[in-house]
Amino acid sequence: MMWKWLGFVLLVCGNVLPLTADEVTIVVNETAGLHRGNFPAGIEFNWFEPVKAETQFVLKHKGSVVPAQFLAAETGNTIRRFSVDFRVTLAPHASAEYTVQLADGDSNPVLLKGFDVSQSASGIRLTNAPHLFWELDPHLDGILKRFEFGEFKFWDASQSELVLKLSNGKEVPVTGNPKGDLKVLKQGPWTTKLNYSLNAVDLGLSNVHNNVTLSFNVSRSWVQVDWQIYDPAREVKSLAVPMKLKLTQPTREAPTLIDFGTTTQVYSRLSEGQFAELRGNWFQVVKEDQYIWELFQGKGNSVRRLAVGPQQPGSRFMAEGWAHIMDSQKCLALAVDKFGDSSNDLIRLQSDGAVTLERTYPQRKLLGSSKTMHLRFWLHFVFNPPHISAATSPQSMKTPLSVHLK
């Protein structure tokens, strides 16, 4: 599916009357108990009757028009399905209603500033002038080819990839495969989505299909990665994401600083050669010395527990599943969706900026286990301290607003 940017939003003062009485109502709920400031939200909707793909809409809240990006969400000259992306400010557990209406002929279209997206043989570039620059390889080599925030270069593509770990012990790289091409799914000034797919033949496996979607929102310096595997033969044991940030070498005076989101927040520092890892453990039967989550730190074979969670299964005991890693200037805030919820999950941070995410589904060979594997994670590039530079906390990032049609 390909979305088509309509090229504008409508920012108007006063009343904007729809051409008909028809309108679509959108309900936005804050469900995590967190304040949301100018937070991204979006949804697809069907209009009541087929209209031209370039039809102009407005989004209203309490009678006033608010900025929004409208895109055609299906192909054709005459369609019904569209998408809308907008921004919301909500108090914890609050809700708000918005309405989509047809714009009238007196509305003045105003260009919506944001992403400039360009595509060439060398890949896809997203620029949010003057500060943010993303570049992606046409075969998704390195996951990201380059990310720059102002004068700072964050990403080392040579040590970043998506890898399938098979039950037979083999490892199959997904990214960088010349048989897979990165495609634009959705292109607009506020939101852009890219897709990278490989079938079983491309991967050299019997019946494994790979699909990766990368979502970018102009109001945040993050990328959301959705990696899904269809594997009916249960060939794949784990999904692994080794990555590398360009951090300065840690010293005694300036070590690498880290935070982990468990059931609370645990922070530490890493000297040269040290690592720390948060493990989310899934199990059906509690065994002795087995915890819902565990946090380790060490160097080489010398490892110690920093903290552990309880032994009782249950969502209120789960680790939040996020982390910060930073030097004196740059910081990566990352988060993993459903961390340890139905899988054994890992976030590993190393002093040199190496980061590994891994999701393992235990007992996949059992009859009735899922044919699919899914790993959703966010990479948010900010500055140290993130409390000042990040517009969104990791908890907010990994719990998007609930948006539905009324």
C-alpha positions as CSV (number, residue, x, y, z in Angstrom):
1,M,0.0,0.0,0.0
2,M,1.3,3.5,-0.8
3,W,0.0,6.7,0.8
4,K,0.0,9.9,-1.2
5,W,0.7,13.2,0.4
6,L,-2.0,15.7,-0.3
7,G,0.5,18.5,0.2
8,F,-1.0,20.7,2.8
9,V,-3.0,21.1,6.0
10,L,-5.6,23.7,6.7
11,L,-4.9,26.3,9.4
12,V,-7.8,28.6,9.6
13,C,-9.3,30.9,12.2
14,G,-13.1,31.0,12.8
15,N,-15.6,28.4,11.7
16,V,-15.0,26.0,8.8
17,L,-18.3,24.5,7.7
18,P,-18.1,21.1,6.0
19,L,-19.7,20.7,2.6
20,T,-22.0,18.0,4.1
21,A,-23.1,17.1,7.6
22,D,-20.9,14.0,7.5
23,E,-17.9,13.9,9.8
24,V,-15.7,11.2,11.3
25,T,-15.0,11.3,15.0
26,I,-11.7,10.3,16.5
27,V,-11.2,9.5,20.1
28,V,-7.7,9.8,21.7
29,N,-7.0,8.2,25.1
30,E,-4.0,8.5,27.4
31,T,-3.7,5.1,29.1
32,A,-0.3,5.0,30.7
33,G,-0.8,7.7,33.3
34,L,1.7,10.1,31.7
35,H,1.4,13.7,30.6
36,R,1.6,14.0,26.8
37,G,2.8,17.3,25.3
38,N,2.5,17.8,21.6
39,F,2.5,14.0,21.2
40,P,2.1,12.2,17.8
41,A,-1.2,10.5,17.1
42,G,-2.7,9.1,13.9
43,I,-5.3,6.7,12.5
44,E,-6.8,5.6,9.2
45,F,-10.5,6.2,8.4
46,N,-13.0,5.5,5.7
47,W,-15.0,8.4,4.3
48,F,-18.7,7.9,3.8
49,E,-18.6,7.8,0.1
50,P,-15.9,7.7,-2.6
51,V,-14.2,11.0,-3.2
52,K,-11.2,12.2,-5.2
53,A,-7.8,11.2,-3.7
54,E,-6.8,14.9,-3.5
55,T,-9.9,15.8,-1.5
56,Q,-9.2,18.4,1.2
57,F,-10.1,17.7,4.8
58,V,-9.8,19.6,8.1
59,L,-9.4,18.3,11.6
60,K,-11.3,20.0,14.4
61,H,-11.0,19.9,18.2
62,K,-13.7,21.7,20.2
63,G,-14.7,23.6,17.1
64,S,-11.3,24.9,16.1
65,V,-9.2,23.6,13.2
66,V,-5.9,22.0,14.3
67,P,-2.9,21.2,12.1
68,A,-3.0,17.7,10.6
69,Q,-1.5,15.7,7.8
70,F,-4.0,14.0,5.6
71,L,-2.8,11.3,3.1
72,A,-4.6,9.0,0.7
73,A,-4.3,5.5,2.2
74,E,-5.2,3.5,-0.9
75,T,-4.5,3.8,-4.6
76,G,-6.8,5.2,-7.2
77,N,-8.3,8.5,-8.4
78,T,-11.5,8.0,-6.4
79,I,-11.1,6.4,-2.9
80,R,-12.6,6.2,0.6
81,R,-9.7,5.4,2.8
82,F,-7.4,8.1,4.2
83,S,-5.0,8.6,7.1
84,V,-4.6,11.5,9.4
85,D,-1.7,12.4,11.6
86,F,-1.8,15.1,14.2
87,R,-0.4,16.1,17.7
88,V,-2.1,15.9,21.0
89,T,-1.6,17.4,24.5
90,L,-3.3,15.4,27.2
91,A,-3.2,15.0,31.0
92,P,-2.6,11.6,32.5
93,H,-5.6,9.2,31.8
94,A,-7.4,12.1,29.9
95,S,-9.2,11.8,26.6
96,A,-10.1,14.1,23.7
97,E,-12.3,13.9,20.6
98,Y,-11.4,15.2,17.2
99,T,-13.6,15.4,14.0
100,V,-12.6,15.1,10.4
101,Q,-14.7,17.2,8.0
102,L,-14.6,18.1,4.4
103,A,-13.0,21.6,3.9
104,D,-15.1,24.3,2.4
105,G,-14.0,26.4,-0.6
106,D,-13.0,29.4,1.5
107,S,-10.3,27.5,3.5
108,N,-6.8,28.6,2.8
109,P,-4.3,25.7,2.4
110,V,-1.0,26.2,4.3
111,L,2.0,24.1,3.6
112,L,2.9,21.8,6.4
113,K,6.7,22.0,7.1
114,G,8.6,18.9,8.0
115,F,10.4,16.0,6.3
116,D,12.0,16.4,2.9
117,V,12.2,12.9,1.6
118,S,14.4,12.0,-1.4
119,Q,15.1,8.6,-3.0
120,S,18.0,7.6,-5.2
121,A,20.2,4.6,-6.1
122,S,22.2,5.2,-3.0
123,G,19.1,5.0,-0.7
124,I,16.5,7.1,1.0
125,R,17.1,10.4,2.8
126,L,14.9,12.1,5.3
127,T,15.8,15.7,6.2
128,N,14.2,17.8,8.9
129,A,16.0,21.0,8.4
130,P,18.1,22.4,9.8
131,H,19.0,19.9,12.5
132,L,18.0,16.2,11.7
133,F,19.3,14.1,8.9
134,W,18.5,10.4,8.3
135,E,19.9,8.2,5.5
136,L,19.0,4.6,4.8
137,D,20.7,2.1,2.5
138,P,18.5,0.7,-0.4
139,H,19.0,-2.8,1.1
140,L,18.7,-1.6,4.7
141,D,22.4,-2.3,5.3
142,G,23.4,-1.2,8.8
143,I,19.7,-0.6,9.7
144,L,20.4,3.1,9.4
145,K,23.1,4.2,7.0
146,R,23.6,7.5,8.8
147,F,22.0,9.7,11.5
148,E,23.1,13.2,12.2
149,F,21.7,15.6,14.8
150,G,23.3,19.0,14.1
151,E,27.0,18.5,14.0
152,F,26.9,15.2,15.9
153,K,27.1,11.8,14.1
154,F,25.5,9.1,16.2
155,W,25.4,5.9,14.2
156,D,28.0,3.2,13.2
157,A,26.4,1.3,10.3
158,S,29.3,-1.1,9.9
159,Q,28.4,-2.8,13.2
160,S,24.6,-2.7,13.1
161,E,22.2,-5.3,11.6
162,L,19.2,-7.5,12.1
163,V,20.0,-11.2,12.5
164,L,18.0,-14.4,12.6
165,K,19.4,-16.9,15.0
166,L,18.2,-20.4,13.9
167,S,17.4,-23.4,16.0
168,N,20.3,-25.3,14.4
169,G,22.8,-22.7,15.6
170,K,23.3,-20.8,12.3
171,E,22.8,-17.0,12.0
172,V,21.2,-15.4,8.9
173,P,21.6,-11.6,8.4
174,V,18.5,-9.9,7.3
175,T,19.7,-6.4,6.6
176,G,22.0,-5.7,3.7
177,N,20.5,-8.5,1.5
178,P,20.7,-7.3,-2.2
179,K,17.5,-9.2,-2.9
180,G,15.5,-6.9,-0.6
181,D,14.7,-3.3,-1.5
182,L,13.7,-0.5,0.8
183,K,10.3,1.0,-0.3
184,V,8.4,4.0,0.8
185,L,5.0,3.0,2.3
186,K,3.9,6.4,3.5
187,Q,5.4,9.8,2.7
188,G,4.4,13.1,4.3
189,P,5.9,16.0,6.0
190,W,5.0,14.8,9.5
191,T,5.1,11.0,9.2
192,T,7.0,8.7,6.9
193,K,7.1,4.9,6.8
194,L,9.5,2.6,5.0
195,N,9.3,-1.1,4.4
196,Y,11.9,-3.8,3.7
197,S,10.7,-7.4,2.9
198,L,12.4,-10.7,2.1
199,N,10.9,-14.0,1.3
200,A,12.2,-17.5,2.1
201,V,14.2,-17.8,-1.2
202,D,15.8,-14.5,-0.6
203,L,16.9,-15.6,2.9
204,G,18.0,-19.0,1.8
205,L,15.6,-20.7,4.2
206,S,12.8,-23.2,3.6
207,N,9.7,-21.1,4.7
208,V,10.7,-17.9,6.6
209,H,9.3,-14.5,5.5
210,N,10.8,-11.3,6.8
211,N,9.1,-7.9,7.1
212,V,10.6,-4.7,8.6
213,T,8.8,-1.4,8.8
214,L,10.5,1.8,10.0
215,S,8.4,4.7,11.1
216,F,9.6,8.3,11.5
217,N,7.7,11.2,13.1
218,V,9.0,14.8,12.5
219,S,8.2,15.9,16.0
220,R,10.6,13.3,17.6
221,S,14.2,12.3,16.8
222,W,13.3,8.6,17.0
223,V,12.7,5.7,14.6
224,Q,10.2,3.0,15.5
225,V,11.3,-0.4,14.1
226,D,8.7,-3.2,13.6
227,W,10.3,-6.5,12.7
228,Q,8.0,-9.4,12.0
229,I,8.9,-13.0,11.0
230,Y,6.5,-15.6,9.6
231,D,8.1,-18.9,10.4
232,P,5.6,-21.8,10.3
233,A,8.4,-24.5,10.5
234,R,9.8,-22.8,13.6
235,E,13.3,-22.6,12.1
236,V,14.1,-19.3,13.9
237,K,14.9,-19.3,17.6
238,S,15.8,-15.6,18.2
239,L,15.7,-12.2,16.7
240,A,18.9,-10.3,17.4
241,V,19.8,-6.6,16.8
242,P,23.4,-5.8,17.3
243,M,24.0,-2.0,16.9
244,K,26.8,0.5,17.5
245,L,26.8,4.1,18.6
246,K,29.7,6.5,18.0
247,L,30.5,7.3,21.7
248,T,33.7,8.7,23.0
249,Q,36.1,6.2,24.6
250,P,35.3,6.0,28.3
251,T,37.9,7.1,30.8
252,R,38.1,7.1,34.6
253,E,36.9,10.7,34.7
254,A,34.3,10.3,32.0
255,P,32.8,6.7,32.0
256,T,29.9,5.6,29.8
257,L,26.7,6.3,31.7
258,I,23.7,4.0,31.6
259,D,20.1,3.8,32.9
260,F,17.7,0.8,32.8
261,G,13.9,0.8,33.1
262,T,13.0,-2.1,35.3
263,T,10.1,-1.9,37.7
264,T,12.0,1.2,38.9
265,Q,15.0,3.0,37.4
266,V,18.5,1.6,37.9
267,Y,21.5,3.6,36.8
268,S,25.2,2.8,36.7
269,R,28.5,3.6,34.8
270,L,30.6,1.5,32.6
271,S,34.4,1.6,32.6
272,E,36.4,0.5,29.5
273,G,35.5,-3.1,28.6
274,Q,32.5,-3.3,30.9
275,F,28.9,-4.2,29.9
276,A,25.5,-4.3,31.6
277,E,22.4,-6.2,30.5
278,L,18.8,-6.3,31.4
279,R,17.1,-9.7,31.0
280,G,13.4,-10.2,30.9
281,N,12.6,-13.8,31.7
282,W,9.4,-15.6,30.7
283,F,8.4,-18.8,32.3
284,Q,5.3,-20.8,33.1
285,V,6.5,-22.5,36.3
286,V,8.6,-20.6,38.9
287,K,11.8,-22.3,39.7
288,E,14.3,-21.6,42.5
289,D,16.4,-18.5,41.9
290,Q,14.4,-17.5,38.8
291,Y,13.3,-13.9,38.6
292,I,10.9,-12.0,36.3
293,W,13.8,-9.7,35.4
294,E,17.5,-9.5,36.2
295,L,20.2,-6.8,35.7
296,F,23.8,-7.8,35.4
297,Q,27.1,-5.9,35.1
298,G,30.6,-7.2,34.4
299,K,33.7,-7.4,32.4
300,G,34.7,-10.6,30.6
301,N,33.7,-13.6,32.6
302,S,33.4,-11.6,35.9
303,V,29.7,-10.8,36.2
304,R,27.5,-9.8,39.1
305,R,23.9,-9.1,39.6
306,L,23.0,-5.4,40.1
307,A,19.3,-5.9,40.7
308,V,16.5,-8.5,40.3
309,G,12.8,-8.4,40.1
310,P,10.3,-10.6,41.9
311,Q,9.6,-14.3,41.1
312,Q,5.8,-13.9,40.7
313,P,4.7,-13.8,37.0
314,G,2.3,-10.9,36.3
315,S,2.3,-7.6,34.3
316,R,2.8,-5.4,37.4
317,F,6.1,-7.1,38.1
318,M,7.5,-6.8,34.5
319,A,10.5,-4.7,33.7
320,E,9.6,-1.6,31.6
321,G,12.2,-2.6,29.1
322,W,14.1,0.6,28.2
323,A,17.6,2.0,28.6
324,H,19.8,5.0,28.2
325,I,23.5,4.9,27.1
326,M,25.5,8.1,26.8
327,D,28.8,9.8,26.8
328,S,29.3,13.4,27.8
329,Q,27.4,14.7,24.8
330,K,25.4,12.0,22.9
331,C,22.6,9.8,24.3
332,L,20.5,6.9,22.9
333,A,17.2,6.2,24.6
334,L,15.9,2.9,23.5
335,A,12.8,0.9,24.4
336,V,11.4,-2.6,23.6
337,D,7.7,-3.3,23.3
338,K,6.3,-6.1,25.5
339,F,9.7,-6.7,27.1
340,G,9.7,-10.2,28.7
341,D,6.0,-10.4,28.3
342,S,5.9,-13.8,26.4
343,S,9.5,-14.1,25.5
344,N,13.0,-14.0,26.9
345,D,14.3,-10.5,26.1
346,L,17.7,-8.9,26.4
347,I,19.1,-5.3,26.4
348,R,22.9,-5.3,26.5
349,L,24.9,-2.1,26.7
350,Q,28.7,-2.0,26.4
351,S,31.1,0.8,27.3
352,D,32.2,1.4,23.7
353,G,28.7,2.1,22.6
354,A,27.8,-1.4,21.4
355,V,24.1,-2.2,22.0
356,T,22.3,-5.6,21.5
357,L,18.6,-6.3,21.6
358,E,17.5,-10.0,21.5
359,R,14.2,-11.7,21.7
360,T,14.0,-15.5,22.1
361,Y,10.7,-17.4,22.2
362,P,11.2,-20.6,24.4
363,Q,9.8,-23.9,23.3
364,R,8.9,-22.8,19.7
365,K,9.0,-26.4,18.6
366,L,5.9,-27.2,20.7
367,L,2.7,-27.9,18.8
368,G,0.5,-24.8,18.9
369,S,3.3,-22.2,19.4
370,S,3.0,-19.1,17.2
371,K,4.0,-19.1,13.6
372,T,5.1,-15.5,13.9
373,M,7.8,-13.6,15.8
374,H,7.6,-9.9,16.4
375,L,10.0,-7.4,17.8
376,R,9.1,-3.7,18.1
377,F,11.7,-1.2,19.4
378,W,12.4,2.5,19.4
379,L,15.7,4.3,19.0
380,H,15.6,7.9,20.2
381,F,18.7,10.0,19.5
382,V,19.1,12.9,22.0
383,F,21.8,14.6,24.0
384,N,23.1,14.2,27.5
385,P,21.4,14.9,29.7
386,P,18.2,13.4,28.1
387,H,16.0,15.0,30.8
388,I,16.6,18.3,29.0
389,S,17.0,17.4,25.3
390,A,14.3,14.6,25.0
391,A,10.8,15.8,24.4
392,T,9.5,12.4,25.4
393,S,10.4,9.9,28.2
394,P,11.2,6.3,27.3
395,Q,7.9,5.3,29.1
396,S,5.9,7.6,26.8
397,M,7.7,6.5,23.7
398,K,6.9,2.8,24.3
399,T,3.2,3.5,25.2
400,P,1.7,5.4,22.3
401,L,-1.6,7.1,22.7
402,S,-4.7,4.9,22.1
403,V,-6.5,6.2,19.0
404,H,-9.8,4.8,17.7
405,L,-12.8,5.8,15.7
406,K,-16.1,6.6,17.6
